[in-house]
Amino acid sequence: MKETINPPDIAVALKYDGQNAPTISAKGRGDIAQEIIDIALANDVPLDNNPELVKLLSSIPLGDSIPEALYIAVAEVIAFAYLLSDKVPEGFSETDG
């Protein structure tokens, strides 16, 4: 089953190690974008539908860290992913807050 998310022809994947700024780990348009989405779905990777953010992130070179100007927006996406996965970041407890 294909799922449409963001602009239907763009997808961006982020890698976040919990220590450094997130980096662009995959990005693409068209069939490649759909493949990125399909791989994420097959591996239970949470997806976020934020067309404006994905457009900005798609302009960043593959492997580069996100710019500081996008930290808050990306932090919200990462927090959303943790919430959907029922996880907390390493070093945090469920009572932190």
Biopython code that builds the backbone (N, CA, C, O; Angstrom):
import numpy as np
from Bio.PDB.StructureBuilder import StructureBuilder

atoms = [
    (1, "MET", "N", (0.833, -1.178, 0.000)),
    (1, "MET", "CA", (0.000, 0.000, 0.000)),
    (1, "MET", "C", (0.878, 1.241, 0.000)),
    (1, "MET", "O", (1.765, 1.372, 0.843)),
    (2, "LYS", "N", (0.647, 2.130, -0.911)),
    (2, "LYS", "CA", (1.417, 3.367, -0.977)),
    (2, "LYS", "C", (0.757, 4.408, -0.104)),
    (2, "LYS", "O", (-0.466, 4.547, -0.087)),
    (3, "GLU", "N", (1.582, 5.133, 0.618)),
    (3, "GLU", "CA", (1.090, 6.204, 1.464)),
    (3, "GLU", "C", (1.634, 7.511, 0.931)),
    (3, "GLU", "O", (2.823, 7.612, 0.629)),
    (4, "THR", "N", (0.788, 8.502, 0.813)),
    (4, "THR", "CA", (1.222, 9.801, 0.350)),
    (4, "THR", "C", (1.495, 10.671, 1.560)),
    (4, "THR", "O", (0.689, 10.750, 2.487)),
    (5, "ILE", "N", (2.635, 11.315, 1.532)),
    (5, "ILE", "CA", (3.029, 12.174, 2.637)),
    (5, "ILE", "C", (3.829, 13.333, 2.066)),
    (5, "ILE", "O", (4.538, 13.167, 1.073)),
    (6, "ASN", "N", (3.725, 14.486, 2.671)),
    (6, "ASN", "CA", (4.428, 15.690, 2.240)),
    (6, "ASN", "C", (4.042, 16.040, 0.813)),
    (6, "ASN", "O", (3.008, 15.597, 0.314)),
    (7, "PRO", "N", (4.881, 16.842, 0.159)),
    (7, "PRO", "CA", (4.611, 16.966, -1.276)),
    (7, "PRO", "C", (4.792, 15.565, -1.839)),
    (7, "PRO", "O", (5.781, 14.913, -1.504)),
    (8, "PRO", "N", (3.906, 15.080, -2.661)),
    (8, "PRO", "CA", (3.952, 13.669, -3.051)),
    (8, "PRO", "C", (5.216, 13.261, -3.795)),
    (8, "PRO", "O", (5.489, 12.070, -3.946)),
    (9, "ASP", "N", (5.988, 14.237, -4.261)),
    (9, "ASP", "CA", (7.172, 13.879, -5.036)),
    (9, "ASP", "C", (8.486, 14.106, -4.296)),
    (9, "ASP", "O", (9.549, 14.003, -4.908)),
    (10, "ILE", "N", (8.449, 14.414, -2.993)),
    (10, "ILE", "CA", (9.678, 14.691, -2.233)),
    (10, "ILE", "C", (9.657, 13.922, -0.917)),
    (10, "ILE", "O", (8.633, 13.865, -0.235)),
    (11, "ALA", "N", (10.797, 13.329, -0.567)),
    (11, "ALA", "CA", (10.955, 12.703, 0.748)),
    (11, "ALA", "C", (12.374, 12.975, 1.244)),
    (11, "ALA", "O", (13.323, 13.015, 0.462)),
    (12, "VAL", "N", (12.498, 13.157, 2.546)),
    (12, "VAL", "CA", (13.790, 13.382, 3.186)),
    (12, "VAL", "C", (13.834, 12.524, 4.440)),
    (12, "VAL", "O", (12.874, 12.485, 5.209)),
    (13, "ALA", "N", (14.958, 11.833, 4.643)),
    (13, "ALA", "CA", (15.170, 11.049, 5.862)),
    (13, "ALA", "C", (16.294, 11.694, 6.657)),
    (13, "ALA", "O", (17.277, 12.180, 6.098)),
    (14, "LEU", "N", (16.127, 11.687, 7.969)),
    (14, "LEU", "CA", (17.129, 12.252, 8.863)),
    (14, "LEU", "C", (17.768, 11.163, 9.702)),
    (14, "LEU", "O", (17.125, 10.174, 10.053)),
    (15, "LYS", "N", (19.032, 11.354, 10.018)),
    (15, "LYS", "CA", (19.727, 10.480, 10.956)),
    (15, "LYS", "C", (20.072, 11.326, 12.170)),
    (15, "LYS", "O", (20.647, 12.408, 12.055)),
    (16, "TYR", "N", (19.704, 10.802, 13.344)),
    (16, "TYR", "CA", (19.983, 11.531, 14.581)),
    (16, "TYR", "C", (20.564, 10.557, 15.589)),
    (16, "TYR", "O", (19.937, 9.551, 15.923)),
    (17, "ASP", "N", (21.771, 10.856, 16.080)),
    (17, "ASP", "CA", (22.448, 9.960, 17.014)),
    (17, "ASP", "C", (22.268, 10.373, 18.473)),
    (17, "ASP", "O", (22.807, 9.723, 19.369)),
    (18, "GLY", "N", (21.523, 11.437, 18.718)),
    (18, "GLY", "CA", (21.290, 11.889, 20.080)),
    (18, "GLY", "C", (22.391, 12.785, 20.614)),
    (18, "GLY", "O", (22.261, 13.333, 21.708)),
    (19, "GLN", "N", (23.462, 12.944, 19.873)),
    (19, "GLN", "CA", (24.585, 13.753, 20.329)),
    (19, "GLN", "C", (24.850, 14.961, 19.431)),
    (19, "GLN", "O", (25.099, 16.067, 19.910)),
    (20, "ASN", "N", (24.791, 14.728, 18.132)),
    (20, "ASN", "CA", (25.110, 15.764, 17.156)),
    (20, "ASN", "C", (23.846, 16.217, 16.439)),
    (20, "ASN", "O", (22.784, 15.610, 16.582)),
    (21, "ALA", "N", (23.974, 17.280, 15.673)),
    (21, "ALA", "CA", (22.830, 17.748, 14.891)),
    (21, "ALA", "C", (22.403, 16.659, 13.907)),
    (21, "ALA", "O", (23.252, 15.945, 13.374)),
    (22, "PRO", "N", (21.114, 16.525, 13.664)),
    (22, "PRO", "CA", (20.649, 15.548, 12.680)),
    (22, "PRO", "C", (21.258, 15.827, 11.305)),
    (22, "PRO", "O", (21.542, 16.973, 10.956)),
    (23, "THR", "N", (21.450, 14.763, 10.541)),
    (23, "THR", "CA", (21.985, 14.890, 9.193)),
    (23, "THR", "C", (20.973, 14.344, 8.181)),
    (23, "THR", "O", (20.091, 13.556, 8.521)),
    (24, "ILE", "N", (21.124, 14.777, 6.953)),
    (24, "ILE", "CA", (20.276, 14.293, 5.869)),
    (24, "ILE", "C", (20.843, 12.945, 5.437)),
    (24, "ILE", "O", (21.944, 12.879, 4.891)),
    (25, "SER", "N", (20.095, 11.870, 5.678)),
    (25, "SER", "CA", (20.602, 10.526, 5.375)),
    (25, "SER", "C", (20.049, 9.974, 4.061)),
    (25, "SER", "O", (20.624, 9.045, 3.494)),
    (26, "ALA", "N", (18.959, 10.526, 3.579)),
    (26, "ALA", "CA", (18.398, 10.127, 2.282)),
    (26, "ALA", "C", (17.455, 11.224, 1.832)),
    (26, "ALA", "O", (16.811, 11.886, 2.646)),
    (27, "LYS", "N", (17.383, 11.406, 0.532)),
    (27, "LYS", "CA", (16.409, 12.349, 0.002)),
    (27, "LYS", "C", (16.186, 12.021, -1.455)),
    (27, "LYS", "O", (17.062, 11.470, -2.122)),
    (28, "GLY", "N", (15.018, 12.360, -1.943)),
    (28, "GLY", "CA", (14.741, 12.090, -3.341)),
    (28, "GLY", "C", (13.406, 12.631, -3.768)),
    (28, "GLY", "O", (12.604, 13.104, -2.962)),
    (29, "ARG", "N", (13.191, 12.545, -5.074)),
    (29, "ARG", "CA", (11.944, 12.991, -5.690)),
    (29, "ARG", "C", (11.349, 11.828, -6.478)),
    (29, "ARG", "O", (12.054, 10.894, -6.859)),
    (30, "GLY", "N", (10.070, 11.900, -6.709)),
    (30, "GLY", "CA", (9.401, 10.918, -7.548)),
    (30, "GLY", "C", (9.485, 9.502, -7.002)),
    (30, "GLY", "O", (9.150, 9.252, -5.844)),
    (31, "ASP", "N", (9.935, 8.576, -7.846)),
    (31, "ASP", "CA", (10.011, 7.168, -7.447)),
    (31, "ASP", "C", (10.967, 6.954, -6.283)),
    (31, "ASP", "O", (10.722, 6.098, -5.433)),
    (32, "ILE", "N", (12.048, 7.718, -6.233)),
    (32, "ILE", "CA", (12.994, 7.582, -5.116)),
    (32, "ILE", "C", (12.341, 8.046, -3.821)),
    (32, "ILE", "O", (12.533, 7.431, -2.772)),
    (33, "ALA", "N", (11.574, 9.124, -3.890)),
    (33, "ALA", "CA", (10.855, 9.597, -2.703)),
    (33, "ALA", "C", (9.900, 8.518, -2.203)),
    (33, "ALA", "O", (9.831, 8.248, -1.004)),
    (34, "GLN", "N", (9.170, 7.908, -3.120)),
    (34, "GLN", "CA", (8.236, 6.849, -2.721)),
    (34, "GLN", "C", (8.981, 5.661, -2.132)),
    (34, "GLN", "O", (8.499, 5.037, -1.187)),
    (35, "GLU", "N", (10.145, 5.344, -2.676)),
    (35, "GLU", "CA", (10.942, 4.238, -2.137)),
    (35, "GLU", "C", (11.409, 4.547, -0.716)),
    (35, "GLU", "O", (11.396, 3.666, 0.144)),
    (36, "ILE", "N", (11.820, 5.782, -0.463)),
    (36, "ILE", "CA", (12.220, 6.185, 0.890)),
    (36, "ILE", "C", (11.038, 6.010, 1.845)),
    (36, "ILE", "O", (11.200, 5.477, 2.943)),
    (37, "ILE", "N", (9.864, 6.454, 1.434)),
    (37, "ILE", "CA", (8.662, 6.323, 2.266)),
    (37, "ILE", "C", (8.320, 4.857, 2.490)),
    (37, "ILE", "O", (8.002, 4.459, 3.610)),
    (38, "ASP", "N", (8.383, 4.051, 1.437)),
    (38, "ASP", "CA", (8.071, 2.620, 1.554)),
    (38, "ASP", "C", (9.034, 1.910, 2.508)),
    (38, "ASP", "O", (8.613, 1.076, 3.310)),
    (39, "ILE", "N", (10.321, 2.238, 2.421)),
    (39, "ILE", "CA", (11.322, 1.635, 3.317)),
    (39, "ILE", "C", (11.037, 2.051, 4.759)),
    (39, "ILE", "O", (11.111, 1.225, 5.669)),
    (40, "ALA", "N", (10.716, 3.316, 4.969)),
    (40, "ALA", "CA", (10.386, 3.780, 6.317)),
    (40, "ALA", "C", (9.179, 3.034, 6.868)),
    (40, "ALA", "O", (9.193, 2.583, 8.014)),
    (41, "LEU", "N", (8.143, 2.905, 6.061)),
    (41, "LEU", "CA", (6.938, 2.192, 6.506)),
    (41, "LEU", "C", (7.231, 0.725, 6.813)),
    (41, "LEU", "O", (6.739, 0.183, 7.803)),
    (42, "ALA", "N", (8.025, 0.093, 5.968)),
    (42, "ALA", "CA", (8.354, -1.324, 6.162)),
    (42, "ALA", "C", (9.175, -1.555, 7.423)),
    (42, "ALA", "O", (9.188, -2.659, 7.967)),
    (43, "ASN", "N", (9.860, -0.513, 7.886)),
    (43, "ASN", "CA", (10.717, -0.641, 9.065)),
    (43, "ASN", "C", (10.167, 0.097, 10.277)),
    (43, "ASN", "O", (10.890, 0.357, 11.238)),
    (44, "ASP", "N", (8.876, 0.432, 10.223)),
    (44, "ASP", "CA", (8.196, 1.119, 11.326)),
    (44, "ASP", "C", (8.886, 2.415, 11.744)),
    (44, "ASP", "O", (8.902, 2.769, 12.923)),
    (45, "VAL", "N", (9.452, 3.113, 10.769)),
    (45, "VAL", "CA", (10.048, 4.420, 11.031)),
    (45, "VAL", "C", (8.922, 5.446, 10.965)),
    (45, "VAL", "O", (8.221, 5.526, 9.956)),
    (46, "PRO", "N", (8.738, 6.230, 12.022)),
    (46, "PRO", "CA", (7.655, 7.219, 12.008)),
    (46, "PRO", "C", (7.852, 8.244, 10.896)),
    (46, "PRO", "O", (8.973, 8.668, 10.614)),
    (47, "LEU", "N", (6.747, 8.632, 10.273)),
    (47, "LEU", "CA", (6.755, 9.643, 9.231)),
    (47, "LEU", "C", (6.007, 10.867, 9.722)),
    (47, "LEU", "O", (5.026, 10.758, 10.459)),
    (48, "ASP", "N", (6.474, 12.021, 9.313)),
    (48, "ASP", "CA", (5.811, 13.268, 9.676)),
    (48, "ASP", "C", (5.449, 14.001, 8.398)),
    (48, "ASP", "O", (6.258, 14.067, 7.473)),
    (49, "ASN", "N", (4.266, 14.542, 8.333)),
    (49, "ASN", "CA", (3.786, 15.250, 7.164)),
    (49, "ASN", "C", (3.937, 16.747, 7.394)),
    (49, "ASN", "O", (3.068, 17.381, 7.994)),
    (50, "ASN", "N", (5.050, 17.313, 6.913)),
    (50, "ASN", "CA", (5.335, 18.725, 7.088)),
    (50, "ASN", "C", (5.907, 19.257, 5.770)),
    (50, "ASN", "O", (7.125, 19.349, 5.616)),
    (51, "PRO", "N", (5.036, 19.606, 4.823)),
    (51, "PRO", "CA", (5.494, 19.990, 3.483)),
    (51, "PRO", "C", (6.531, 21.114, 3.459)),
    (51, "PRO", "O", (7.500, 21.035, 2.703)),
    (52, "GLU", "N", (6.351, 22.133, 4.252)),
    (52, "GLU", "CA", (7.308, 23.252, 4.235)),
    (52, "GLU", "C", (8.676, 22.815, 4.743)),
    (52, "GLU", "O", (9.701, 23.192, 4.174)),
    (53, "LEU", "N", (8.697, 22.026, 5.808)),
    (53, "LEU", "CA", (9.972, 21.563, 6.356)),
    (53, "LEU", "C", (10.681, 20.634, 5.378)),
    (53, "LEU", "O", (11.893, 20.741, 5.193)),
    (54, "VAL", "N", (9.937, 19.722, 4.751)),
    (54, "VAL", "CA", (10.580, 18.792, 3.818)),
    (54, "VAL", "C", (11.152, 19.542, 2.618)),
    (54, "VAL", "O", (12.196, 19.152, 2.096)),
    (55, "LYS", "N", (10.501, 20.594, 2.178)),
    (55, "LYS", "CA", (11.043, 21.398, 1.076)),
    (55, "LYS", "C", (12.366, 22.039, 1.490)),
    (55, "LYS", "O", (13.323, 22.040, 0.716)),
    (56, "LEU", "N", (12.422, 22.581, 2.703)),
    (56, "LEU", "CA", (13.671, 23.183, 3.190)),
    (56, "LEU", "C", (14.765, 22.131, 3.342)),
    (56, "LEU", "O", (15.901, 22.342, 2.918)),
    (57, "LEU", "N", (14.418, 21.002, 3.946)),
    (57, "LEU", "CA", (15.411, 19.948, 4.177)),
    (57, "LEU", "C", (15.916, 19.352, 2.868)),
    (57, "LEU", "O", (17.068, 18.923, 2.789)),
    (58, "SER", "N", (15.071, 19.319, 1.843)),
    (58, "SER", "CA", (15.486, 18.729, 0.573)),
    (58, "SER", "C", (16.548, 19.558, -0.136)),
    (58, "SER", "O", (17.208, 19.070, -1.053)),
    (59, "SER", "N", (16.715, 20.801, 0.281)),
    (59, "SER", "CA", (17.733, 21.651, -0.339)),
    (59, "SER", "C", (19.111, 21.476, 0.312)),
    (59, "SER", "O", (20.104, 22.006, -0.188)),
    (60, "ILE", "N", (19.173, 20.743, 1.412)),
    (60, "ILE", "CA", (20.436, 20.512, 2.124)),
    (60, "ILE", "C", (21.145, 19.317, 1.487)),
    (60, "ILE", "O", (20.512, 18.291, 1.235)),
    (61, "PRO", "N", (22.441, 19.433, 1.226)),
    (61, "PRO", "CA", (23.171, 18.314, 0.615)),
    (61, "PRO", "C", (23.127, 17.041, 1.465)),
    (61, "PRO", "O", (23.145, 17.094, 2.695)),
    (62, "LEU", "N", (23.071, 15.911, 0.788)),
    (62, "LEU", "CA", (23.066, 14.608, 1.445)),
    (62, "LEU", "C", (24.292, 14.484, 2.345)),
    (62, "LEU", "O", (25.408, 14.785, 1.921)),
    (63, "GLY", "N", (24.090, 14.047, 3.572)),
    (63, "GLY", "CA", (25.174, 13.874, 4.528)),
    (63, "GLY", "C", (25.460, 15.093, 5.381)),
    (63, "GLY", "O", (26.167, 14.987, 6.383)),
    (64, "ASP", "N", (24.928, 16.248, 5.010)),
    (64, "ASP", "CA", (25.157, 17.468, 5.787)),
    (64, "ASP", "C", (24.235, 17.523, 7.003)),
    (64, "ASP", "O", (23.145, 16.951, 7.008)),
    (65, "SER", "N", (24.700, 18.219, 8.019)),
    (65, "SER", "CA", (23.880, 18.486, 9.198)),
    (65, "SER", "C", (22.847, 19.541, 8.861)),
    (65, "SER", "O", (23.053, 20.380, 7.983)),
    (66, "ILE", "N", (21.735, 19.486, 9.570)),
    (66, "ILE", "CA", (20.724, 20.520, 9.364)),
    (66, "ILE", "C", (21.265, 21.840, 9.911)),
    (66, "ILE", "O", (22.047, 21.836, 10.861)),
    (67, "PRO", "N", (20.863, 22.958, 9.330)),
    (67, "PRO", "CA", (21.325, 24.251, 9.835)),
    (67, "PRO", "C", (20.647, 24.587, 11.165)),
    (67, "PRO", "O", (19.549, 24.118, 11.467)),
    (68, "GLU", "N", (21.329, 25.400, 11.932)),
    (68, "GLU", "CA", (20.819, 25.793, 13.251)),
    (68, "GLU", "C", (19.427, 26.410, 13.162)),
    (68, "GLU", "O", (18.625, 26.252, 14.083)),
    (69, "ALA", "N", (19.131, 27.099, 12.084)),
    (69, "ALA", "CA", (17.821, 27.742, 11.921)),
    (69, "ALA", "C", (16.675, 26.726, 11.910)),
    (69, "ALA", "O", (15.526, 27.092, 12.160)),
    (70, "LEU", "N", (16.976, 25.454, 11.624)),
    (70, "LEU", "CA", (15.929, 24.423, 11.575)),
    (70, "LEU", "C", (15.914, 23.528, 12.808)),
    (70, "LEU", "O", (15.123, 22.586, 12.869)),
    (71, "TYR", "N", (16.765, 23.799, 13.787)),
    (71, "TYR", "CA", (16.852, 22.944, 14.981)),
    (71, "TYR", "C", (15.499, 22.746, 15.660)),
    (71, "TYR", "O", (15.123, 21.615, 15.965)),
    (72, "ILE", "N", (14.773, 23.819, 15.898)),
    (72, "ILE", "CA", (13.509, 23.693, 16.641)),
    (72, "ILE", "C", (12.496, 22.882, 15.842)),
    (72, "ILE", "O", (11.843, 21.995, 16.392)),
    (73, "ALA", "N", (12.359, 23.174, 14.559)),
    (73, "ALA", "CA", (11.399, 22.435, 13.734)),
    (73, "ALA", "C", (11.753, 20.956, 13.677)),
    (73, "ALA", "O", (10.869, 20.105, 13.779)),
    (74, "VAL", "N", (13.027, 20.642, 13.516)),
    (74, "VAL", "CA", (13.448, 19.242, 13.448)),
    (74, "VAL", "C", (13.338, 18.582, 14.824)),
    (74, "VAL", "O", (13.000, 17.401, 14.914)),
    (75, "ALA", "N", (13.615, 19.322, 15.884)),
    (75, "ALA", "CA", (13.461, 18.765, 17.238)),
    (75, "ALA", "C", (12.015, 18.347, 17.478)),
    (75, "ALA", "O", (11.760, 17.332, 18.126)),
    (76, "GLU", "N", (11.074, 19.122, 16.962)),
    (76, "GLU", "CA", (9.660, 18.755, 17.103)),
    (76, "GLU", "C", (9.351, 17.461, 16.355)),
    (76, "GLU", "O", (8.576, 16.636, 16.839)),
    (77, "VAL", "N", (9.948, 17.279, 15.181)),
    (77, "VAL", "CA", (9.749, 16.049, 14.408)),
    (77, "VAL", "C", (10.347, 14.858, 15.164)),
    (77, "VAL", "O", (9.732, 13.795, 15.240)),
    (78, "ILE", "N", (11.544, 15.042, 15.718)),
    (78, "ILE", "CA", (12.200, 13.960, 16.461)),
    (78, "ILE", "C", (11.393, 13.614, 17.713)),
    (78, "ILE", "O", (11.223, 12.439, 18.039)),
    (79, "ALA", "N", (10.899, 14.629, 18.410)),
    (79, "ALA", "CA", (10.064, 14.378, 19.596)),
    (79, "ALA", "C", (8.798, 13.627, 19.202)),
    (79, "ALA", "O", (8.367, 12.723, 19.917)),
    (80, "PHE", "N", (8.202, 13.991, 18.074)),
    (80, "PHE", "CA", (7.022, 13.305, 17.555)),
    (80, "PHE", "C", (7.344, 11.835, 17.269)),
    (80, "PHE", "O", (6.557, 10.947, 17.595)),
    (81, "ALA", "N", (8.506, 11.588, 16.659)),
    (81, "ALA", "CA", (8.912, 10.212, 16.348)),
    (81, "ALA", "C", (9.107, 9.399, 17.622)),
    (81, "ALA", "O", (8.688, 8.244, 17.690)),
    (82, "TYR", "N", (9.737, 9.993, 18.630)),
    (82, "TYR", "CA", (9.895, 9.293, 19.910)),
    (82, "TYR", "C", (8.535, 8.973, 20.519)),
    (82, "TYR", "O", (8.318, 7.868, 21.016)),
    (83, "LEU", "N", (7.627, 9.934, 20.480)),
    (83, "LEU", "CA", (6.291, 9.735, 21.041)),
    (83, "LEU", "C", (5.564, 8.598, 20.317)),
    (83, "LEU", "O", (4.977, 7.729, 20.961)),
    (84, "LEU", "N", (5.599, 8.602, 18.996)),
    (84, "LEU", "CA", (4.941, 7.550, 18.227)),
    (84, "LEU", "C", (5.548, 6.177, 18.492)),
    (84, "LEU", "O", (4.851, 5.163, 18.464)),
    (85, "SER", "N", (6.848, 6.154, 18.747)),
    (85, "SER", "CA", (7.546, 4.889, 18.986)),
    (85, "SER", "C", (7.481, 4.461, 20.444)),
    (85, "SER", "O", (7.995, 3.405, 20.812)),
    (86, "ASP", "N", (6.843, 5.290, 21.278)),
    (86, "ASP", "CA", (6.754, 5.026, 22.712)),
    (86, "ASP", "C", (8.139, 4.839, 23.316)),
    (86, "ASP", "O", (8.365, 3.924, 24.107)),
    (87, "LYS", "N", (9.062, 5.714, 22.935)),
    (87, "LYS", "CA", (10.443, 5.667, 23.413)),
    (87, "LYS", "C", (10.813, 7.012, 24.017)),
    (87, "LYS", "O", (10.111, 8.008, 23.837)),
    (88, "VAL", "N", (11.919, 7.021, 24.731)),
    (88, "VAL", "CA", (12.510, 8.262, 25.220)),
    (88, "VAL", "C", (13.971, 8.278, 24.789)),
    (88, "VAL", "O", (14.575, 7.217, 24.628)),
    (89, "PRO", "N", (14.544, 9.454, 24.600)),
    (89, "PRO", "CA", (15.954, 9.520, 24.215)),
    (89, "PRO", "C", (16.853, 8.872, 25.265)),
    (89, "PRO", "O", (16.540, 8.872, 26.456)),
    (90, "GLU", "N", (17.967, 8.323, 24.805)),
    (90, "GLU", "CA", (18.935, 7.716, 25.715)),
    (90, "GLU", "C", (19.384, 8.754, 26.731)),
    (90, "GLU", "O", (19.674, 9.896, 26.375)),
    (91, "GLY", "N", (19.440, 8.356, 27.991)),
    (91, "GLY", "CA", (19.857, 9.265, 29.056)),
    (91, "GLY", "C", (18.702, 10.007, 29.709)),
    (91, "GLY", "O", (18.910, 10.710, 30.698)),
    (92, "PHE", "N", (17.493, 9.872, 29.185)),
    (92, "PHE", "CA", (16.313, 10.504, 29.764)),
    (92, "PHE", "C", (15.474, 9.436, 30.420)),
    (92, "PHE", "O", (15.497, 8.273, 30.018)),
    (93, "SER", "N", (14.730, 9.840, 31.437)),
    (93, "SER", "CA", (13.788, 8.915, 32.054)),
    (93, "SER", "C", (12.393, 9.409, 31.765)),
    (93, "SER", "O", (12.203, 10.560, 31.374)),
    (94, "GLU", "N", (11.421, 8.550, 31.954)),
    (94, "GLU", "CA", (10.022, 8.930, 31.696)),
    (94, "GLU", "C", (9.555, 10.040, 32.623)),
    (94, "GLU", "O", (8.549, 10.691, 32.342)),
    (95, "THR", "N", (10.277, 10.273, 33.739)),
    (95, "THR", "CA", (9.872, 11.296, 34.693)),
    (95, "THR", "C", (10.585, 12.629, 34.444)),
    (95, "THR", "O", (10.265, 13.624, 35.094)),
    (96, "ASP", "N", (11.560, 12.665, 33.498)),
    (96, "ASP", "CA", (12.225, 13.932, 33.167)),
    (96, "ASP", "C", (11.203, 14.861, 32.554)),
    (96, "ASP", "O", (10.250, 14.411, 31.918)),
    (97, "GLY", "N", (11.390, 16.119, 32.737)),
    (97, "GLY", "CA", (10.470, 17.009, 32.073)),
    (97, "GLY", "C", (10.537, 18.347, 32.598)),
    (97, "GLY", "O", (9.813, 19.229, 32.137)),
]
sb = StructureBuilder()
sb.init_structure("model")
sb.init_model(0)
sb.init_chain("A")
sb.init_seg("    ")
for serial, (resi, resn, name, xyz) in enumerate(atoms, 1):
    if name == "N":
        sb.init_residue(resn, " ", resi, " ")
    sb.init_atom(name, np.array(xyz, "f"), 0.0, 1.0, " ", f" {name:<3s}", serial, name[0])
structure = sb.get_structure()
